[in-house]
Amino acid sequence: MTRALRIAFLYLPGRHARFAELDRGEVPSEFFYGAAELAAAGHSIEHFEFGDTSPAPALAAALDVLRRSYLTPPKVFGHTLVNAWHLAPQLAGFDCVVATVAHHGFALAACAALGRLRTPVVTIQCGLLHQHFSATRRAITRALLNRMHSVFFGEAEHAPTFAEFAPEPARLSVSQFGVDTRFWNPGGTREDFVLAIGNDPRRDYATLLAAAPEIAAPIRIITRLPLPEPLPPNVTVIRGSWHDRALSDADIRDLYRRAACVVTPLHDSLQPAGQSVTLQAMACGAPVVLTETRGLWNRTQLRDRENLRLVPAADPRALASAVREVLASDNAALISAARSYIEQHASITGFASGIAAACERAIATP
């Protein structure tokens, strides 16, 4: 580290309530996108969050006309713009602000374009390309991309974003997402069940349910997403999410440690999906079966049959075959290679270093 920075992190609601748990080691640090690791490295970190309400609802409603007219980047609602405008003066004393969701970053970039904010902005981008872009919306998005530095989880989104919007190349970079290797670690005894967990709309539980009759093991699905009915007899569903705390992070870690196999079924997409669950399970020593999508975040180091199993999208037979193979195998080499991959290429410490580098570049960019 060349110097200590004062960095503001901006989140959706829900992080402030978990700071005490983070200090006690009861929750994994990756949910704070590297903030804890940067603080441990000597940087001064402060946290802010705002959601879907604003201190000026009438103004927010009026500004929402811009979104409905496709004159803002995706998900930049009127209340997003109002909240960013009100927050901007509080960010004046920071060296950099890190927006952990794209629409917050775009709203802050709009404040910068209007002279309301002079603090450099780093934005974690995910899912930008899965939207409709008119020529006008594309031009506005490009202009705001040139008011910040964007960090992507993998090349799958980085290169197409550059091709679509042609922003200044130096304003885009990749930092592989990582997990808290101290929290997610192996332990316990494997049991005879298959686990799937997650609420991302890109989860393809229909394919998993279609494969279930060909899998001779109980399958537990933890999600709040609707599922096709009727469920196969070997499938049990637990309704819950990270926000409602139906299960604690320690409970989820215990499930990873005990599962014979963790399945992350996905719809094909350019957006990286299923990262958190896949990486957490690999860190806990669970064999993982993952859908190989166009958005696979690390094609170089994620290798089929070496550190996980990769299957094609929307293919129940291939999914069932891979799960059966995992259930019938020892998997010791796969598990060892998976943990090594996490430690070398997918730790939250490595991701935090990428965020710090992006902050440095943003500060140095006029």
C-alpha positions as CSV (number, residue, x, y, z in Angstrom):
1,M,0.0,0.0,0.0
2,T,1.5,3.3,-1.1
3,R,-0.7,5.5,1.1
4,A,-3.8,5.3,3.3
5,L,-7.0,6.4,1.7
6,R,-10.2,7.7,3.1
7,I,-12.9,5.6,1.3
8,A,-16.7,5.8,1.5
9,F,-18.6,2.6,0.7
10,L,-22.2,2.9,-0.5
11,Y,-24.6,-0.1,-0.1
12,L,-28.2,-1.1,-0.5
13,P,-29.9,-1.3,2.9
14,G,-29.0,-4.2,5.2
15,R,-25.3,-3.8,5.9
16,H,-25.4,-1.4,8.9
17,A,-27.4,-3.9,10.8
18,R,-24.6,-6.4,10.4
19,F,-21.5,-4.5,11.4
20,A,-21.5,-5.8,15.0
21,E,-21.8,-9.4,13.7
22,L,-19.0,-8.8,11.3
23,D,-16.8,-7.6,14.2
24,R,-17.6,-10.8,16.1
25,G,-16.8,-13.0,13.1
26,E,-20.4,-14.2,12.8
27,V,-20.9,-13.1,9.1
28,P,-18.5,-13.4,6.2
29,S,-16.8,-10.2,5.1
30,E,-17.5,-10.5,1.4
31,F,-20.9,-9.0,1.8
32,F,-19.1,-5.7,2.4
33,Y,-17.2,-5.9,-0.9
34,G,-13.7,-5.6,0.5
35,A,-14.3,-2.8,3.0
36,A,-13.3,-4.8,6.0
37,E,-10.0,-5.9,4.3
38,L,-9.2,-2.4,3.2
39,A,-9.8,-1.2,6.8
40,A,-7.4,-3.9,8.1
41,A,-4.8,-2.8,5.5
42,G,-4.8,0.7,7.1
43,H,-7.4,2.6,4.9
44,S,-10.0,4.7,6.6
45,I,-13.4,3.3,5.7
46,E,-16.9,4.7,6.3
47,H,-20.2,3.2,5.3
48,F,-23.4,4.7,3.8
49,E,-26.5,3.1,2.4
50,F,-29.8,4.1,0.8
51,G,-32.7,2.3,-0.7
52,D,-36.0,2.9,-2.5
53,T,-37.2,5.9,-0.4
54,S,-36.0,9.5,-0.5
55,P,-36.3,12.7,1.5
56,A,-38.1,14.4,-1.5
57,P,-40.7,11.9,-2.8
58,A,-42.4,14.4,-5.1
59,L,-39.1,15.3,-6.8
60,A,-38.2,11.6,-7.0
61,A,-41.5,10.9,-8.8
62,A,-40.9,13.7,-11.2
63,L,-37.4,12.5,-12.0
64,D,-38.6,9.0,-12.6
65,V,-40.0,10.2,-15.9
66,L,-36.4,10.1,-17.1
67,R,-36.2,6.4,-16.4
68,R,-39.5,5.6,-18.0
69,S,-38.3,7.6,-21.1
70,Y,-35.0,5.5,-21.2
71,L,-33.0,8.7,-20.4
72,T,-31.1,7.1,-17.4
73,P,-28.9,4.0,-17.2
74,P,-30.7,0.9,-15.9
75,K,-32.4,1.0,-12.5
76,V,-31.6,4.6,-11.9
77,F,-34.9,5.6,-10.5
78,G,-35.9,9.1,-9.4
79,H,-35.3,8.2,-5.8
80,T,-31.9,7.0,-6.7
81,L,-31.0,10.4,-8.1
82,V,-32.5,12.3,-5.2
83,N,-30.7,10.1,-2.6
84,A,-27.3,10.6,-4.5
85,W,-27.9,14.3,-4.7
86,H,-28.5,14.5,-0.9
87,L,-25.6,12.3,-0.1
88,A,-23.0,14.0,-2.3
89,P,-22.0,16.8,0.1
90,Q,-21.2,14.2,2.8
91,L,-18.7,12.6,0.4
92,A,-16.7,15.7,-0.1
93,G,-13.9,14.8,2.4
94,F,-13.2,11.3,1.0
95,D,-10.5,10.4,-1.4
96,C,-12.9,8.0,-3.2
97,V,-16.4,6.5,-3.0
98,V,-17.1,2.9,-3.9
99,A,-20.7,2.2,-5.1
100,T,-21.4,-1.5,-4.6
101,V,-24.3,-1.5,-7.0
102,A,-24.3,0.0,-10.5
103,H,-27.3,2.3,-10.2
104,H,-25.9,4.0,-7.2
105,G,-22.6,4.6,-9.1
106,F,-24.5,6.0,-12.1
107,A,-26.5,8.4,-9.9
108,L,-23.3,9.6,-8.2
109,A,-21.7,10.1,-11.7
110,A,-24.7,12.2,-12.7
111,C,-24.0,14.3,-9.6
112,A,-20.4,14.7,-10.7
113,A,-21.5,15.7,-14.2
114,L,-23.7,18.4,-12.7
115,G,-20.9,19.7,-10.4
116,R,-22.5,18.4,-7.2
117,L,-19.7,15.8,-6.5
118,R,-16.0,16.1,-7.0
119,T,-15.0,12.9,-5.2
120,P,-13.8,10.1,-7.6
121,V,-16.3,7.3,-8.0
122,V,-15.6,3.5,-8.3
123,T,-18.6,1.4,-9.3
124,I,-18.9,-2.4,-9.1
125,Q,-20.8,-3.2,-12.3
126,C,-22.9,-6.3,-12.8
127,G,-25.8,-6.9,-15.2
128,L,-25.5,-3.6,-17.2
129,L,-25.8,-5.4,-20.6
130,H,-29.1,-7.1,-19.8
131,Q,-31.2,-4.0,-20.6
132,H,-32.7,-2.1,-23.5
133,F,-30.5,0.7,-24.9
134,S,-31.8,3.3,-27.3
135,A,-29.2,5.5,-29.0
136,T,-29.9,8.2,-26.5
137,R,-29.7,6.0,-23.5
138,R,-26.5,4.4,-24.8
139,A,-24.9,7.9,-25.1
140,I,-26.0,8.9,-21.6
141,T,-24.7,5.7,-20.2
142,R,-21.4,6.1,-22.0
143,A,-21.0,9.7,-20.7
144,L,-21.6,8.6,-17.1
145,L,-19.2,5.6,-17.5
146,N,-16.6,8.3,-18.3
147,R,-17.4,10.0,-14.9
148,M,-16.4,6.9,-12.9
149,H,-14.1,3.8,-12.8
150,S,-16.0,0.6,-13.3
151,V,-14.9,-2.8,-11.8
152,F,-16.2,-6.0,-13.3
153,F,-16.2,-9.5,-11.7
154,G,-14.9,-11.1,-14.9
155,E,-14.0,-10.6,-18.6
156,A,-17.4,-11.9,-19.7
157,E,-18.9,-8.5,-18.9
158,H,-15.9,-6.3,-19.2
159,A,-15.2,-6.8,-22.9
160,P,-18.8,-6.6,-24.1
161,T,-19.4,-3.4,-22.1
162,F,-16.4,-1.8,-23.7
163,A,-17.7,-2.9,-27.2
164,E,-21.2,-1.6,-26.4
165,F,-20.4,1.8,-25.0
166,A,-16.8,2.6,-26.0
167,P,-15.9,4.4,-22.8
168,E,-12.3,5.5,-22.0
169,P,-10.5,2.1,-21.7
170,A,-8.6,3.1,-18.6
171,R,-11.9,3.5,-16.8
172,L,-12.7,-0.2,-16.9
173,S,-11.0,-3.0,-15.0
174,V,-11.6,-6.6,-13.7
175,S,-11.3,-7.8,-10.1
176,Q,-12.3,-11.4,-9.5
177,F,-14.9,-11.6,-6.8
178,G,-13.8,-13.5,-3.7
179,V,-15.1,-14.9,-0.4
180,D,-14.0,-14.8,3.2
181,T,-11.7,-17.9,3.5
182,R,-11.6,-17.6,7.2
183,F,-15.4,-17.9,7.6
184,W,-16.0,-20.4,4.8
185,N,-13.8,-23.4,5.6
186,P,-14.1,-27.2,5.6
187,G,-15.4,-29.1,8.6
188,G,-17.9,-31.7,9.7
189,T,-19.0,-35.0,8.0
190,R,-20.5,-35.3,4.6
191,E,-24.1,-36.6,4.4
192,D,-26.2,-38.0,1.6
193,F,-28.0,-34.9,0.3
194,V,-27.7,-32.4,-2.6
195,L,-27.9,-28.7,-1.8
196,A,-29.0,-25.8,-4.0
197,I,-29.3,-22.2,-2.6
198,G,-30.0,-18.7,-4.0
199,N,-32.5,-16.1,-4.9
200,D,-31.0,-14.6,-8.1
201,P,-33.6,-14.6,-10.8
202,R,-31.0,-16.3,-13.0
203,R,-31.3,-19.5,-11.0
204,D,-32.6,-22.3,-13.2
205,Y,-34.4,-24.4,-10.6
206,A,-36.7,-25.8,-13.3
207,T,-33.8,-27.7,-14.8
208,L,-32.7,-29.0,-11.4
209,L,-36.3,-30.2,-10.7
210,A,-36.4,-31.9,-14.1
211,A,-33.2,-33.7,-13.2
212,A,-34.3,-34.6,-9.7
213,P,-36.0,-37.9,-10.6
214,E,-32.6,-39.1,-12.0
215,I,-30.8,-38.3,-8.8
216,A,-30.9,-40.9,-6.1
217,A,-30.5,-38.6,-3.2
218,P,-32.5,-36.0,-1.2
219,I,-32.3,-32.5,-2.7
220,R,-32.7,-29.4,-0.5
221,I,-33.4,-26.1,-2.2
222,I,-33.2,-22.9,-0.2
223,T,-34.9,-20.0,-2.0
224,R,-37.7,-17.5,-1.9
225,L,-38.2,-17.8,-5.7
226,P,-41.3,-19.6,-7.0
227,L,-40.8,-23.2,-8.1
228,P,-42.6,-25.3,-10.6
229,E,-45.2,-27.6,-9.1
230,P,-45.5,-30.4,-8.2
231,L,-42.1,-31.0,-6.6
232,P,-40.4,-34.3,-7.1
233,P,-40.7,-36.5,-4.0
234,N,-37.0,-36.2,-3.2
235,V,-37.0,-32.4,-3.1
236,T,-37.5,-30.3,0.0
237,V,-37.7,-26.5,-0.1
238,I,-36.7,-24.1,2.7
239,R,-38.0,-20.6,2.1
240,G,-35.5,-17.9,3.0
241,S,-32.9,-15.3,1.9
242,W,-29.9,-13.4,3.2
243,H,-32.1,-10.5,4.2
244,D,-34.9,-12.3,6.1
245,R,-32.3,-14.5,8.0
246,A,-34.4,-17.6,7.9
247,L,-30.9,-19.3,8.1
248,S,-27.8,-17.7,9.6
249,D,-24.6,-17.6,7.7
250,A,-23.3,-20.2,10.2
251,D,-26.3,-22.4,9.3
252,I,-25.5,-22.1,5.6
253,R,-21.8,-22.9,6.2
254,D,-22.9,-26.0,8.1
255,L,-25.1,-27.1,5.2
256,Y,-22.2,-26.6,2.7
257,R,-19.9,-28.7,5.0
258,R,-22.4,-31.5,5.2
259,A,-23.8,-31.6,1.6
260,A,-22.6,-34.4,-0.6
261,C,-22.9,-32.0,-3.6
262,V,-23.8,-28.4,-4.1
263,V,-25.6,-27.5,-7.4
264,T,-25.8,-24.0,-8.8
265,P,-28.2,-24.2,-11.8
266,L,-28.3,-21.1,-13.9
267,H,-30.0,-19.7,-17.0
268,D,-27.5,-18.7,-19.7
269,S,-26.5,-15.0,-19.3
270,L,-23.5,-12.7,-19.8
271,Q,-23.9,-11.5,-16.2
272,P,-21.9,-13.5,-13.7
273,A,-24.3,-15.4,-11.5
274,G,-24.1,-17.9,-8.7
275,Q,-20.6,-16.7,-7.7
276,S,-21.2,-16.3,-4.0
277,V,-22.8,-19.8,-3.4
278,T,-20.3,-21.6,-5.7
279,L,-17.3,-20.0,-4.1
280,Q,-18.5,-20.4,-0.6
281,A,-19.3,-24.1,-1.2
282,M,-15.9,-24.7,-2.8
283,A,-14.2,-23.0,0.2
284,C,-16.1,-25.3,2.5
285,G,-14.9,-28.4,0.7
286,A,-18.2,-29.2,-1.0
287,P,-18.0,-30.7,-4.6
288,V,-19.9,-28.2,-6.8
289,V,-21.8,-28.7,-10.1
290,L,-22.2,-25.3,-11.8
291,T,-24.0,-24.3,-15.1
292,E,-21.4,-23.1,-17.6
293,T,-22.9,-19.8,-18.9
294,R,-21.5,-17.1,-21.1
295,G,-20.9,-15.1,-17.9
296,L,-18.6,-17.6,-16.2
297,W,-16.4,-15.3,-14.3
298,N,-13.1,-17.1,-14.6
299,R,-12.7,-19.4,-17.6
300,T,-8.9,-19.7,-17.1
301,Q,-8.9,-21.2,-13.6
302,L,-12.4,-22.8,-13.3
303,R,-11.8,-26.2,-14.9
304,D,-14.3,-29.0,-15.4
305,R,-13.4,-32.2,-13.4
306,E,-10.4,-30.4,-11.9
307,N,-11.9,-28.1,-9.2
308,L,-15.7,-28.4,-10.0
309,R,-18.1,-29.9,-12.5
310,L,-19.4,-27.7,-15.3
311,V,-22.6,-28.6,-17.2
312,P,-24.4,-26.9,-20.1
313,A,-27.4,-24.7,-19.5
314,A,-31.0,-26.0,-19.6
315,D,-29.8,-29.7,-19.9
316,P,-31.4,-31.8,-17.1
317,R,-29.8,-35.0,-18.3
318,A,-26.3,-33.5,-18.2
319,L,-27.0,-32.0,-14.8
320,A,-28.3,-35.3,-13.4
321,S,-25.3,-37.2,-14.8
322,A,-22.8,-34.8,-13.3
323,V,-24.5,-35.0,-9.9
324,R,-24.6,-38.8,-10.0
325,E,-20.9,-38.9,-10.8
326,V,-20.1,-36.6,-7.9
327,L,-22.2,-38.7,-5.5
328,A,-20.5,-41.9,-6.6
329,S,-16.9,-40.5,-6.4
330,D,-14.4,-39.9,-3.6
331,N,-13.9,-36.3,-4.8
332,A,-10.8,-35.8,-2.6
333,A,-8.7,-34.3,-5.4
334,L,-11.6,-32.1,-6.6
335,I,-12.2,-30.8,-3.1
336,S,-8.5,-30.0,-2.6
337,A,-8.2,-28.3,-5.9
338,A,-11.4,-26.3,-5.2
339,R,-10.0,-25.0,-1.9
340,S,-6.7,-24.1,-3.6
341,Y,-8.5,-22.2,-6.3
342,I,-10.4,-20.1,-3.7
343,E,-7.2,-19.3,-1.8
344,Q,-5.2,-18.3,-4.9
345,H,-7.9,-16.7,-7.2
346,A,-11.1,-16.1,-5.3
347,S,-10.5,-14.6,-1.8
348,I,-12.1,-11.4,-0.7
349,T,-8.6,-10.1,0.2
350,G,-7.7,-10.3,-3.5
351,F,-10.9,-8.6,-4.5
352,A,-10.3,-5.8,-2.0
353,S,-6.8,-5.3,-3.6
354,G,-8.5,-4.8,-6.9
355,I,-10.9,-2.3,-5.4
356,A,-8.0,-0.4,-3.8
357,A,-6.2,-0.3,-7.2
358,A,-9.3,1.0,-8.9
359,C,-9.6,3.7,-6.3
360,E,-6.0,4.8,-7.0
361,R,-6.7,4.9,-10.7
362,A,-9.9,6.9,-10.2
363,I,-8.1,9.4,-8.0
364,A,-5.3,9.8,-10.6
365,T,-7.8,10.3,-13.5
366,P,-8.8,13.8,-14.3
